[in-house]
Amino acid sequence: MNLPALILLAAALGQAKPAPAASSPSPPPRTLDLREATRTALEHQPQLLQAQAGTRAAEARSDEAKSALLPQIVGSLSYSRLTYNFAPHPGSSPSVAVAPSSSFSTTNYYQGSATLSQLIYDFGQTSGKWRAAQASEDSQRQSERATRNQIILGVQTAYFTARAGKDLVGVAKDNLANQDLHLKQTEGFVRAGTHPEIDLAQARTNYANAVVQLITAENAYETEKAQLNQALGVEGPTDYDVANDTLPEVEGESLPLESLLAEALKNRPDVTALEAQARAQGLTIDSVKGGFWPSLGVSTGLSDAGVQLDQTAWNWSATATLTWNIYQGGLTRAQTREAQANLDAAQAQLSAARQQVRVDVEQARLAVRAAKESLGAAGEAVVNAREQLRLAEGRYAAGVGNAIELGDAQVAYTTAAAQQVQADYNLASSRAQLLRALGREEPHA
C-alpha cells in the first residue's frame, strides 16, 4: 500500500463513527493460565503418550524375560483316528515276529499329557537377560520423564511467546490510541492555521502505520496461540486469551555453575536413562557369556492314553537335562563382542550427555542473569521514553514543537515498551530453560 492510500485509510478510520450496538456485547474470551496449559499438555501431548506406551512395552519385556525363570506347565489333549497296520523299519525288531499288514480298519486313540519343567541353573544366561531387561525398563522410564520435562518446557516457551504477543497487541493498541489523539489534535491546529498541512499528512501516515502494526500484532498473537495449541497436543480454536502468568525466581539461579551442575547431573532424567542403558548393556554381556557354559533343567510329566476313554493307561516320567552348546560356529563370542561394542557406545553417549548438561546449565544460568539485567534496563527506558513523549506532546501543543519531534518521541516510547515485553519474555523463558537444565519439573507441573 502506497503513502496516499495509507493517508486515505487513516482519514477514513479517523472520521468513521462507531455504529450503535445491535445486540448485547459478547462475553469476554476465556483465559488460559499456565497451570491449566501444562496439565492439558501432560494429558494430551502425543509425544508423551508415545513415551508412556514405550514404558509399558518395556515393563512387558521385563516380565517376558522373567517368565523363563519360573516353572513352565504345558498340557495337551489329542484325539486321533488311525489304522492298526504294522510297518517295520530298519533298526527295529519286534519281540514277536509280525508280518507287515495292510488294512483300512481304524480305531480311536485318545491321549492327554501334562508336563512341568523348571530351569535350575544356566550360569546367568536367563537371569542376566531379566536383569538387563529391568535396566532397560528403568532407562525407558527415565526417557519418559525426560520427554515429560521437554514437553513442559515446550508448553512454557509457547505460552510465554503467546503472552508476549498479547502484550505487544496492547502496545500496538496504545500506540494507535496515541496516534488517534495526535491526529485529532493536528487536525484542529491545521484548521486554526497554527500548523502547516504537512503536519496533518504526517499524522495521518503515523495513524495508518499504527493501524497496520496493530493488525500485524493481532495476527501474530493468533498464530502464537495456534502454536500453543500444538504444544498442548490439542486441536481446537484459539478463542481464548492467555493469562499474565510467569515463572517465579528459580531457587539457586544466582549460584555458581558447579553448584548447579551437581544437582543437574543427579536429577536430569536423560542422563539417568543413559546410565541405566549402559548398565543394561553390561548385564547383557554377563548373560551372553553364560552361553559358554551348560544349563541344567528338570521336568516331570504325566500322560494318559488309550483307544477308549474308559480304557486308558497312565504313565509318569521325570527327567533331568544338562545341555551344553559345545560349539556353535563362534556365535557366543560374536554376541559377546557385539554386547561389548554396545556398552562402549552407551558409555560414550553418556559422556557426551554429561558434557551437554554442563553447557545447558551454563547457558540457562547466564541467560537468566542477562534477562534480569535487561528487564531492569528496559523498564528504565520505558519510564524515560514516556517522559520524552509527554514533553514532546506538551511542546507540540504549545506550538514550539513539530510533528517530526512528536513522531520520534512516539516511536521511541513504542519501541521501549516492545523491548520491555521482549525482556520479560526472555526472563520467563530463560527460567523455564534453567528448570529443564536442572531436571526440575516445578512449578506448574
Secondary structure, DSSP 8 states (H G I E B T S, - for coil): --HHHHHHHHHHHHH------SS------EEE-HHHHHHHHHHH-HHHHHHHHHHHHHHHHHHHHHHTTS-EEEEEEEEEEEE------TT---SS---------EEEEEEEEEEEEEEEE-TTHHHHHHHHHHHHHHHHHHHHHHHHHHHHHHHHHHHHHHHHHHHHHHHHHHHHHHHHHHHHHHHHHHHHTSS-HHHHHHHHHHHHHHHHHHHHHHHHHHHHHHHHHHHHT------EEE--------TTTTS-HHHHHHHHHHH-HHHHHHHHHHHHHHHHHHHHHGGGS-EEEEEEEEEEEEEETTEEEEEEEEEEEEE----SSSHHHHHHHHHHHHHHHHHHHHHHHHHHHHHHHHHHHHHHHHHHHHHHHHHHHHHHHHHHHHHHHHHHHHTSS-HHHHHHHHHHHHHHHHHHHHHHHHHHHHHHHHHHHHT---S--
